[in-house]
Amino acid sequence: MSITFIFVLLAPITYGLVNIIDKYFCSKKIRNPFSYAVVVGMAHIIIGTIIASFLSWDNIPASALIYPAIIGCLYAAMVLIYYYALFNEDVSEVVAIDNSYPIIVAILSFFILHENIGVLGYIALALIILGVINLEKRMEKIHLDMKIWVLILMPIITGLQEFIIKLSTESISEFNALAINSLVAGTIIIFAIFLKKTREDFHHDIKNIWFALLNESLTVLAILFIFLAMKYYPATIVSAFDAIGPLFVLLIEKVILTKIDGVTKDKALKPKLEGVLLIIIGFVMMTVVGVI
């Protein structure tokens, strides 16, 4: 096993840590998910500018910038949906639903990159779908407020984003792509300031700019790990290993967040664990297929 495999493992763990920190902050510190998203957008513009200033942009054709720009557009949409969902629901539900996106990556990889996952792979996809349905039933049972369009859009956007990250690794350095992603995403996100309620709450949430800079630096690091993992491994394997993420988040939520008032609505572990475990089993099976 190559040392580069560390990137495959670090990406979901780092993202899981970011998810936990974001949920605490959404519950305790911010007033409006969209006004805070604008602050996050500002942080990404700053981070992207800093990264870009240390890189060489010579001999990079304009065509090579297309994929990173698309990734940035998708990431901007994801940030707005993510904070809306996280502001209203438990982090484990948000992460688990979003982490059904390897279905999208596997399908696109099969048809476009010709990554054949075989019969066992399709069984794995079926288990993932069953896990997502299990979580959705739990959400309906306890009357959570996440809208159906959120359930649909989150995995689709994340899946497209990761697949295009894979495509971008063939044409541009991961660091240049990372800088473009942050600059494009940040620029798009800040347009949410034109929403009336966002403007009203922005003066409160801008106070969190230093936290946003620190936490989004960790987010950018997680995205870098994905770029590096996609550079060395098939897209199906990289996305499959995100199975670590939901379990990591669920355990941290149970150990820490359920003990903090107002952060977690659903304190029961077993109903969530059943769905997450189905997803994990499916992802692990898909990973075995990819390794073989």
N, C-alpha and C positions, 0 to 999 in steps of 0.2 A: 504493500500500500504506500503510495507516494505521500511525502510531507504536505503536498498541496491539498490533500484531503481535509486538512484542518480547516480550510475555508468553508467546505461544505458543512462542517459541524458548527463553526462559529457564527454563521449567518443566522440560523433560527434562534440560537441562544441569545445573541445580541439583540435581535428583534424582540424576543420575549421579554428581556429586561426593559427595553424601551416601552413596550406595551404596558407593563406593570407601573412604571413611573408615570406614564401618560394618564392612566386611569386614576391614580391617586391625585394627580394635579387637576384633572377634569372635575373630580368630585369635591375638591377642597379649595382650589385656588382661582379657577376661571369662572367668568360670569356667562359667557356666550361661546359656544364651540366655534362659530365662524369668525368672531372677532379675535379669538386666540389663534385660529388658523391663519389669519392675516399676520399675526406676530410671528408665527412659524414660517410663513412665506418670506418675511423680512429676514429672518435668521438664515434661511436657505440662500437668499441673494448674497448676504454677507459671506457665508461659508463658501459658496460657489465662486465668488470673486477672489477670495483668498487662495483657494485651490488653483484657480485659473492663472493667477499671477505668478505661480511657481512653475508653470508648465511651458513647454515649447509648443507653439501652434504652427510652426513652419511645416510645409509640405503635407498639410492635412487638407485633402480635397473637400469641397463644399458638400459633396454627396455623402461623405463619411459623417457629417453632422446630423443627417436626417434621423437616423435611429435614436441617438441620444436625445434629440429634440422631442421625438414622439414619446420616449420614455418619460421625459419631463412633463409633457402634457398629461399622460396617464397618471403619473405620480401626483400631480396637482389635484386631479379629480379624486384620487384615492384619499389624499389628506383631508379634503372637505367632507367626504363621506365618512371617513374613519373617525374624525372628531365628533361629527354629528352622532354616530353610533355609540362611540365610547362615552359621550356625555350622558347618554340615556340608558345604557345597558352595562352589564357586568363584562369585564375584560375577557373572561374565558369564553363567553358566548360570541363576542365580536371576533376574537382570534380564531376560534374553532370554525365559525362559518366562513371566514376569509380563507382559512387554510384548506378549503375544498378546491382551491384554484389549481392544484396539480392535475386535476382532471382536464382543465383547459390546456395546460402546458403539454400534457401527454398526447392529447388529440392533435394539437398543432404540430408537435414534434413528429408524430406519426405521418401526417399528410405532407408536411413541408420538408422536414429534415430526415424523413424515412427512418425514425427510431421505432422499430417494431417491438411492441411490448408483449405480444403473444397472448395466448389464452389465459395464462396465470395473471398477466397484467390487467386484462379486462375483468377478471374476478376481483382483483385489487380495487379497480375503479368502482365496481358494484358495492364493495364494502365501504368505500369512502362515501358514496351516495347514501347508503343506509345510515352511516354515522351522522351525516348532515341532517337527514330526515329525523333521526332520533333527537338531535339537539333542537330542531325546529318545533317538534312536538312538546318538548319541555318548555320552550319559550312561550308557546301558546297556552300551556297549562297554567303557568304562573302569570299570564297576562303581561308579558313584557311588551314594550312599545316599539321595537325595531320594525320598520316598515318592510313590506315584501320587496320593494325596489332596492332596498339596501342589501337584502339577502342575495339578490340576483347580481347586482352590480359589483359588489366587493370582490368576489372570487373571479369574475370575468375580467375586471380591470387589473387585478394583481396578476392573473395568469397571462394576460397580454403583455403586461409590463415585463415579467420575467422572461417570457419567450423572446421579446424584442431585445432584452439585455443579451441573451444568447446570440442573436443575430449581430448585434453591435460589436461583439468581441472579435469578429472577423475583419472589421474595417477600421477600428480606432482604439487607441490605448484606453484602458479602463479608467485611468485617472482623468484624461480629457473628457471622456464620456460622463464621468461622475460630476465634473464641474459644470458641463452643459445641462445635465439633469437638474442640478440644484438651481441654476440661474433661470432656466425656463420654468420650472415648477414654481419657484418663488415669485416670479413675475406674474404668472397666471393667478396664483392664490391671492395675491394682494388686491385683485380686482373685486374680491368679496367685500371690500370696504364700502362699495356702492350700495350694499344692502342697508336699509335704514336702521334696523336693529343692531347690525354689526357696528355701524358708526357710533351708535349710542353707547355701546359697551366697550368700544375700543380703548377709550381713555383709562378704563380699569385694567383691561388685559394687557395693555402695552407695558405695564409695570413688571410683567413676567418675561421681558425680553432676554434677560440674562439667563434665566432658566431655559428658555427656548433655545438659546445659542448652545448651551451645554448639552441639552438633550438631543437636539437635532444634529450635533456633532457626532453623538453616539449613533443616531439613525443613519447618517452618512457613512459611518464606519460599517454598519450592517449592510448597507447597499454595496459598499466596496467589496465586502466578503462575497456577496452574490455575484458581482462582476467577475471576481477572481475564480470563484467556483465554476461559473459558467464557462470560463476560458479554458479550464482543464478537464471538465467532465460533461457528459451528456445532460441536456436540460431536464430530462425525465428524472434522472438520479438526483440532481440538485434540488428540484422542487419536492421530490419524494421525502428527502431528509428533513424538510420543514415539519415533519411529524413530531420532531422533538419540541418544536415551539409550543403547540397547544398544551402538551402535557406539562412542560416547564411553567407556563403561565398559570395553568389550573392549580398546580401544587403551591405556587407562590401565593396565588389568590386565597387558597384555603388556609395556608399557614399564617399569612400576614394581613391581607386586605380584609378578610372577614372579621378581624378583630378591631378594625377601625370603623367607627360609626359613619354611616352614610356613603360608604364606598361600594359595598356589595349588597345587592338585593336578594339574591338567591344563595343561601348559605349551605344548601344541601350539595354534597359532593357526588354521591352515587349516581343520580340521574344524569349529571353532566359527564361523569366518567365513562358511562356506558357508550355514549355517542363518540367521545374523544377516542376511546380505545378502539372502536370500530374503524375510525379514520386512521389511527396509528397502525393497526394491523394491515389495512389496505396499503398504506404508504410503505410499510416495511416489505410487504410482498412485492410491491412495484419496484422497490430498491433491489431486492434479490433478482428480479427479472433483469434490471439494468446491469447489475454486476455480472450475471451469467452471460 
